Amino acid sequence: MPPEPAGTIRGFDHVSLPMQHTEAMVAFYRSLGLQVAEHPYAVSVYAGDQMVNLHRPETWQKKGFTLRAPAAMPPCGDLCFVWEGSPESLYSLLRDAGAEIIEGPVAREGGRRADASSVYVRDPDGNLVEFMIYGKEEH
């Protein structure tokens, strides 16, 4: 019988993606109401206790920068945020952010293993950004 593990994986802390259009990406994620911190090597976008690091072009394109997937180039992300609010308030936020809904709302089952409704947009680099609303019928 194998020994019991000394710990367990609890969840994600952060993901990292290469970024191409720094100013537009910072403005977009700020317009969604997310906290954004700019660093010399990356831009960190916070959603609760989770973080998305967007590596600046001069970081991920630097020869010898190996702390990324070898083939990763913008757009390569597919992010899903949980929206805690009404569908109408989400649509208003997305409209004000200049984001065009490309699909949705559509019924989904998310990481919580519960029924949800999702709306999809793209950020300025072209990454897919999903907003999932739990506990709601498809709208």
N, C-alpha and C positions, 0 to 999 in steps of 0.2 A: 504494500500500500504506500503511495507517495506521501511525503510529509505535508502537513498543512502549511499553506503559504503564510509568511510573516506579515503580509499586508494584502490589499486588494485595490484594483483600479476603481476609482470612484466616478470618474467622468473626464471630460475634456477641461483643460485649463485654457488653452488657446490653440489657434491654427494660424499658419503664416502663408501669405500669398505674395507673389511678385506684383508690383504695381507699375503702371506706365504713366498715368496722368495724375500726378500728385495733387496739384491744386484743386482740380475738379473732384477727385476722390475725397479729399478732406472736406470740401464744401458739401458734397452729397451726404456723407455720413453724419456730419454736424446737422444738416437740415432734417435728418431723421430723428434728431433729438438725442443722438448717442454722444457720449463723452469721447473726445478725440485728443490724444496726446502726441505731439510731434517730437521725434527723436532724430538724431543725425542719420541713423541707419534705417529707420522704419517709422511708420505712423501706426500707433496703437488705437484701436477702436474698441470701446468697452460696452458690453451688453450685460449688465448685472455683474456676476463674478467671472464671466468669460471674456476673452479678448481675441480680437483678430489683429494680427500684426501684418501690416502691408509694407513689404520691403520696398524701399525707394529704388528707382531704376539704377542709380549709381551703386547700390549695394548688390542687388541680385545679378547685375551684369558684370560685376568685377571678377576678373580672372582669379581663380582660387577660392571664390566664395562657394563652399560646398555644403553649407547647412540649408539645403533646399533640395527638392526633387530635381534631378538632373535635367529633365525636359520641361520643367515648369516655366511658362511664359504667360503673360496676361493675354487674354482672360483664361484663367484655369480654375476659378473658384465657383462653387455652388454652395451658397450660404443660406441657412434657414434661421430666422429669428422668430421667437414666440411673441405675438402681439397680444397684449392684455388691454383690450378696449373693443369698441364696437367696430364692425366692418366699415361703417360710414366714417368714423374717425380715422381709420387707416387710409381709406380712399382720399380723404382730405389731406392727410399728411403727405401721401405720395404725390398728389397733385401739386401741393405747395413745394415739394422737393423737385418737381419737374420730371418725375419718374413716370414712364408710360407702362401701364399694366399690359403685360404680354400674354398672360393667361390667368384665369381665375375670376371669381372664386371657384375652386374645385374641392371635392371631398378628398381627404387624405387621412392616413393613420400615421401619426408621428412617433417620435422617440419615447413618448409617454405611454405608447401602446393604447391610445385613445383616439376616438374620432375627432377630426378637426377639419377646418376649411383653410385652403391656402390660396394666396395671391402671389404672382410672380412678376418681378421687374428686373431690369438690368442696371448695374451701376455704370459710371462713366468709362470704366475699363472694359465693360462687357460681361463681367461676372454675373451669374444668375443669383438673384437675391429673392428668397422666398419669405413670406410672412405667414405664420401659421397661427390660427385662432382655434384654441381648444374649447370644447363644450358648446359649440355652435353648430347649427344646421348649415348646410350649404346655402349661401346667399346669392 
